[in-house]
Amino acid sequence: MRLIFYILFALLPLSTELPIGDSLSLDFPFEPILIILSFITILFICYSPKYFSAVLRSPLILIISIQMVWWLINIIFSTTPLLSCKFFLAKCWYILPFCLLLPLVIQEKKHWTILATCLCISMSIMIILAMIRHAGFQFSFVGINKSLFPFFRNHVNYSALLVCLFPIGYIFLKASTPKSKLHVLISTLLVIAFAGLIVAYSRGAWLALPVGILAYWLIKKGILRIAIAFGAIALFIAIFLIVYNQGFLNFRPKHDQTYFHEKLNEHLAATVTLEDVSNGERIYRWIAGAYMVANKPLTGFGTNSFYPTYKGYTLPAYKTWVSNNPDHSTVHNYFLLTAIEQGLPGLCIFLVLIIYMLIYCQKVYIHSSNPLHKQLAIVSGTTLVMILFLNFFSDLLETDKIGGIFWLICSVVISLQIRAKFSESSNTITNDI
């Protein structure tokens, strides 16, 4: 089983989306392997349920179970029940192997090291390949997406996975002997990765790196919880200012003046002046999303239901020339998407899940005397903050790349809960939240 997980993460950067029929697609070979692992997990549970007793006592498993129950309830109220059922099944084949099986088979330091190495080597190969192909386009802004086909849908998915692996690379670098061949190799790969991040031309990923550095520092200082509180207050104030007296009207894009720029300097200038088509379209969908939440705040419209329903809630004044949405993309904010599709209860459950994991990672790092646990905690906490930042402007948790990393972080937290040597009751964590 351990070998299968090593192979699984080695294949994650290489996985590609393949359509199956008109309304279903799978990321091959990553998701088919997850489906097989899910069936194996179910068989293990039936054969030896006591084997999973430690995992099932994890407080994080309780939160995830509540979330899954809400997804099932959500199907009843969904405007697209079939799509919501598909969403639930897809989540099951992530949760079963990642949250129940992986914490039991990936245990020792060498196991985690091999798993992380498989992922990083595979991604390093993809970065080098992408840069070689991108060189054929003179590293142009318009050439990056062509350089990533067919392994990544676009430069956003690619740069998101790339930047989220920097914490692992940094820990590897710290653990290696200075001036050794391994240290030089890791340093070289980090430099290549940084260059790859720069020429990926993803503004969100560029900002995610300093956000990750800040998160790393906050966890080390033990003040991440305070930062979460201040961040929540700042977000509520920002939302109030935007909504008060319809302040969002000041951000209305001009239909004929929102562009897709082929040059990076023009792209960045358009971002600042709100004349970039991607930002204009985000505002168009965010406003529609806000009206959708106001219409169904408790039950939501059902998972996977945003695209079939959102156009009836849009404001024509905010329409851009790409609003026909041929890619069937969603609202470009995972938190808002969760509120739209799962209602405010669904959003609250998700917030409890991520805040719990962040606080627990900080607790382990501050109090644990086990070096491995400290490393796992700070890498997981830092990466999770970066993922959450990226998903404020996208919905990458529903992709195999970032979704896989997110559920891997969940499995790390569960593993820490069942193996951490320091004593800490679940009530203490809950009270801290």
N, C-alpha and C positions, 0 to 999 in steps of 0.2 A: 504493500500500500504506500509505503514511503517513497518508493521509486516512482510510482504513478504520479504523486504530487510533485516530485522533482521535474518530471517530464511535462506536467501540466503547466508549471510556471515558466519552463524553458520555451514553451509554445505560445505563451500569452502574447508577447510582442509580435509573433508571426501569424496570429489568428486573423482571419478575414471573414467578412460578413457575406453569407451566401443566402439568397432568397429561397424559400420553400413555399411555393404557392403564391397567392396574391397578397396575403396578409400576415405571413410569418417568415421570419428569417432566423438563422442560427449563425453564431460566430464559430467557424470551423478552423481547427479541430477542438478549440477550447471548450465550448459548450457541450458537444457530444461526449467528451470525456467526463464533464461534470455530471451529465445525466447518468452515465454508467456508474460513477462514484456514488450518486444518490441512491441508486438501486442497491448497491453494495452496502451502503450505510443502513438502509431499511432492513436488509437481510441480517446484518450484524445485530441490529436492535432486537429483531425477532429471535435470533439465536441466543444472544447473551445480553439481555437488558442491563444486568448489573455492571457490565463493562462501561456503560455510559453514565453510571450513577453520579460520578464526580462532576461530569460536564453538565448534567441536567440540574445540578444544585447551584450552578453559576447564576448570580443575579442578572447578568447580561442575557442569559438564555431566557429568563423570565420576561425581560423587556421585549426581546425579539419575538417571543411567543405571543405576547399581547399584540404586538404589531401585526403578526400573521393572522390572528383572530380578527383584527379590524379589517385587514384586507379581504377576508372571507365575508364579513358583514357588508363591506363596501360593494361587493358584487351584487348584492340584493338591490341596492339603490343605484347601481351603475346605469348610465344611459347607453353603454355598450358592453353588456354582460359577457359576451364571448371574448372580447379583447381583455376584459378584466380577469377572466379565468386564465387566459394565456399569461398575463402578468403574474398572477399568483403561482402558476406552475414554474415559470422562469425563476422566480424568487426561491422556490423550493429547491431547485437543483443547484442554487448557489449556497443556500443556508445549510442544507443537510450535510454536504461534504466539508464545508468550511467551518461551520460552528459546532458540529458534533464529532466528526471523524478526525479532522486535521489536528486539533489539540491533543488527541490521544496518540497519534502516530509520529508527529513531529515534536520531540520532547527535549532532546539534549542540545547542547551548543552546536555540535557538529551537524545536527539535522537542520537547524535554522541557518547555519552558515552555508551548507550545500544548497538549500532552497533559495536563499538570497543570491548566491553565486550563479545559479542557473538562470534566474531572472535577469540579473545584471549583465551577464555575458551575452545572453540572447538579445537584450536591448542594445548593448554596445555594438553588436554586429549590425543591427538595424540602423543605428545612428550612422555608422561608417558607410553602409550601403546607401542610405538616404543622401548623405553628403556627396558621395561620388556621383550619384544620379543628378543631384541638384547642381553640381558643378557644370553639368552639360547644359543647364539653363542659366549659366553665369550667376548662380545663387540669387536669381531674381525673386521678387515677391510673388509673382504669378506662377513661378515654376515649382514652388515647394509642394503644393498638393499633388502635382503630377509625379513628383519624385517619390511619394509615399505609397502610391497605388501598387498592389491591392491590399497592403497590410493595414493601412490606416485610412479611415474615411476622409480625414482632412488634417490640416496642420494643427488644429486645436486638440484633437485626440492624441496626436503624436507628441506634441510638446507637453501636454498634461501628464502623460505617463513618464516622459523623460524627466521632467522637473521633480516628480514625486519619488524618483529613485536617487536623488542627490543625498538625502539623509542616510541611506544605506551605504552609498559610496563614501560618505564622510566618516561613518563609523568604521568601515573597512580600512580607510586610510589611517585613522587614529590607532587602530589595533595592529597595524603592520609596523615592522621595525624600520626606523628612519634609514634612508639611503640603501635599503635592501632592494633586490630586484622586484619583489612584490610591491614595495612602496612606490617605486618608480613607475611600475605598470599601472597601478591604481591611479596615481597622479596624472599620468598621461591620458587614461580613459576619462577622468574627470574633466580635464582640459578639453578633450574632444567633445564630451557631452555638453560642456558649457558653450562651445562654439556651435554645436548643433542646435542648442536652445536659442542662441542669438539669431541664426539664419532660419529658424522655424517661423519667425515673424508673428508670434502669438503674444499679444499684449497681456492677456490674462496670465500666461505662464511666466512671462518676464516679471510680473508683479508678485506671483506666487513664491518666487525664490526668496526675495527679502522678507515676505510674510513668514515663510518657513524658518528663516534665520531668527526672526523675532520670536516665533513660537518656541524654538529651541532654547533661547535665552530665558523666556518666561517660565518654561518648565524647570530649567536648572535652578532658577531663583525661587521656585515654588509660588509664583504669583499669577499663574495662568487663570485660576479661578476668579481673581480680582479683575483680570483683563476681560474675561467673558462677561462679567457683570457690567463693566463700563462699556463694552462693545454693544451689549443689548440695549443699554440706555441710549447710546448714541444712535443706534438704528431706529429706535422708537421715535426719537426726536426728528430724525431725518424724514421718516415716513409721515409724521405729523405736519412738518413744514411743506412737504410735497402735496399732501392732500388738502391742507387748510386753504380755504378760498380758491380751490382748484389751481394750486400752484403748478401742477403738472402741465398746465396749458403753456407755460413758458418753454417747455421742451418739445413743442410740436415741430416735427420735421417738415421741411418743404419737399413736396413730392418730387419735383423735377431737379432738386439740388442735393439729393442724397446719392452718392456715387460709390461704386466699387473702384478703388484706385489701384492702378497697376504698379505704382512706385511707392516704396515704403515711406518716404518723407511726406508725400501727399496723403497717404493713408493715416499717418500720425497726426498731421495737421487737421484733417477732416474729423478725427476723433475728438480733438480739443474743441472744435467749433460745432460739434454735433451734426456735421454734414456727412458723416460716414453712414453708409446704408445699413450696416449691421447694427449700429447703435440706434438708428432711427427705427428699424424694425423691432428691436427689443422694446422700445418705448411703446410701440403700437401693440405689441402682444402683452406687455405688462399691464397696460391699462385694461385691456380685454380681460386679462386674468383677474384683476382686482374686482371687476364687475361680476365675474363668475363666482368668486369667493363670496361676495355680498349676496348673490342669489341663492347659493346652497352652502352656507357656512358649516353646517353640521355633518352632512353626509358626503358632500362633494359630488362630482359628476361621475366618479368611478375611475379606477386606474386605467391608463391607456386611452382615456376619452377626450383628452384636450383637443387634438387635431380635428376630430369629427364635429366638435361643438363650439369652438372658440370664435368662429367668424361671425356668429350672430351677436357677439358681445363687443365687437370692435367699433372704434369710432373712425368714420371715414376721413376725418380731418388729419388723422395720424398715419394714413396709409402711405406706403412707399412703393416703389416700382417692383419690389420683390415680394410683396404681400400675398401674391398668389400661392406662395409656399409650395413649390413643386417637390421639395425634399420631405415634406410632411414632418418638419421639425416642430419642436414644442415651444414653450414660453421662454426658454433660455434663462431660467432661474429655478433651481431644483426646489428651493423652499416654497416659492410661490406655486410651482407645479404640484407639490405635495398637498398644499392647502386647497388647490383647485380640484384635484382628483380624489383626495382622501378626506377633505374637510379639515376644519381646524383641529378636531381630535387626532386625526392622522398626523398633522404637522406637530402637535404637542408630543405625541409618542416618539416621533423621529428626533425631536429636539432633546427629549429625555435620554434617548439612546446615545446621541453623539456627545452630550454634555457629560453623561455618566462615564463614557469611555475616556474623554479628555481628563476629567478629574481623577479617574482611577490611574491613568498613565502617570500623572504627576505624583500621586500618592506612592506608587511603586518606585518611581525614580528617587524620591526624597527619602523614603524609609527603608527600602530593601538594601540588604548587604550583599546580595548576589549580583556580580557584574553583568551576567547575561540578562537577568531580569531588568536591570537598569538600562542596558542598551536597547532591549526590545521595547521598553516603555517609552524612552525618549524618541526613538525612531518612529514608533507607532503614533505617538502624540503629535510630533512635528508633521508627519505625513498627513495625518487626518486633518490638521488645521489647513494645510495646503489644498487638500481635496475640497474641503468646505468652502474655502475662498474661491477656488475655480468654479464651483457649482453655484456660486452666487450670480454668475454670468452665463451659466450653461446648465445642462442636465446630464453631466457625464457619468453620474452614478448608474444610469441605465445602459451604459456601454460595458462591454466585456473587459476593456483595459482598466478603467478606473473603478468600475464595479468590482472587478476581481481583487484589486488592491484594497478596496474598502472592506470587503468581507474577509480578506486576509488579516486586516487590522483587528476586526472583530474576533477572529480565531486566536490572535496573539493575546488579546485582553482576557479571553476565556482561559487560555493556557496559563496566563499569569495568575488568574484567580484560583486555579486548582493546584498551582505549584509554588506560589510565593511563600517564602519561609516566614515572613513577618505576619503576626496575627492582626487581622482587621475584619471586623464584622461588616456585613452588608448594610446594617443600619447606619453605621458611621458614614459610609459613602452617600447613602440616601439623604441623610440629614445635611451633609455638605452641599448637595445639589439644591 
